[in-house]
Amino acid sequence: TEANLRHAILDGANLNDSCLINAYLENTSMGRVNFTQCDLSRAEIGENPWFEGAIFSNTIMPDGSIGNNRSS
């Protein structure tokens, strides 16, 4: 919770079941990240997040919606 991951390179990371509530993810590279059952509630992702190839399955998105799709 409230992790500061600004400018991190998370490409290919497995964040399955992670709690990233209120996390700071601006300017973070998140391509091909597995966000399955991850909680991104109120996470700060910036204006143009890079999620190419990321997996969203039962993911709580920053706006509180549930993500169940694969980004490309």
C-alpha positions in Angstrom: 0.0 0.0 0.0 1.2 3.5 -1.0 4.3 2.0 -2.7 6.4 4.5 -4.6 7.2 2.8 -7.9 7.6 6.0 -10.0 9.9 5.5 -13.0 10.3 1.8 -12.2 10.7 -0.8 -14.9 8.2 -3.6 -14.1 8.1 -5.1 -17.6 7.2 -8.8 -17.3 6.7 -8.7 -13.5 4.2 -11.1 -11.9 2.1 -8.9 -9.5 -0.6 -11.6 -9.1 -2.5 -10.9 -5.8 -0.5 -7.7 -5.1 -2.0 -4.9 -3.0 -1.0 -1.6 -4.7 -3.7 0.6 -3.1 -2.7 4.3 -3.4 0.6 3.3 -5.2 2.5 5.8 -7.2 3.1 4.4 -10.7 3.6 7.5 -12.8 6.1 7.1 -15.6 6.4 3.4 -14.8 6.9 0.8 -17.6 4.4 -1.9 -17.0 4.4 -3.9 -20.3 3.5 -7.6 -20.0 2.8 -7.3 -16.3 0.5 -9.9 -14.7 -2.0 -7.9 -12.7 -4.3 -10.9 -12.0 -6.3 -10.2 -8.8 -4.2 -7.2 -8.0 -5.7 -4.3 -6.2 -4.8 -1.0 -7.9 -7.5 1.1 -6.0 -6.7 4.8 -6.1 -3.3 4.1 -7.7 -1.7 7.1 -9.4 -0.8 5.9 -12.9 -0.4 9.2 -14.7 -1.9 10.4 -18.0 -0.4 7.9 -20.4 0.3 4.6 -18.7 2.2 1.9 -20.7 0.4 -1.4 -20.2 1.2 -3.1 -23.5 0.5 -6.8 -23.2 -0.5 -6.5 -19.5 -2.9 -9.1 -18.1 -5.9 -7.8 -16.1 -8.0 -10.6 -14.6 -10.3 -9.7 -11.6 -8.1 -6.7 -11.2 -9.4 -3.8 -9.1 -8.5 -0.8 -11.3 -7.7 2.7 -9.9 -11.2 3.9 -10.5 -12.7 0.9 -8.6 -13.9 -0.9 -11.7 -12.9 -4.6 -12.3 -10.5 -5.2 -15.1 -11.0 -8.6 -16.9 -9.3 -8.1 -20.2 -5.9 -8.4 -21.8 -4.4 -5.1 -22.9 -2.5 -4.9 -26.2 
